[in-house]
Amino acid sequence: MKIKMVFSVITVLFITLLFQSVVAQCSICTKTAEQLGEGPAHSLNKGILYLMFTPLAIMTYIGFKWWRKEKQVMKSES
């Protein structure tokens, strides 16, 4: 069950990165992308998504480790 949940989360994150319709730009980045043209704007958007994925993956890993440790502590207390 745990493996299925982790696999599902990872799959959703990768699918989000693959879709071109995902917009992950602030207003300043959007204006810059409009000035660059469509090709560079698409690359800028993918770069923003790539940079966004790393901290989310780290937080997910830390949260999972914390949850697992708390589960062990609760199990040993009861």
Secondary structure, DSSP 8 states (H G I E B T S, - for coil): -HHHHHHHHHHHHHHHHH-TT-----HHHHHHHHHH-HHHHHHHHHHHHHHHHHHHHHHHHHHHHHHHHHHHHHHHH-
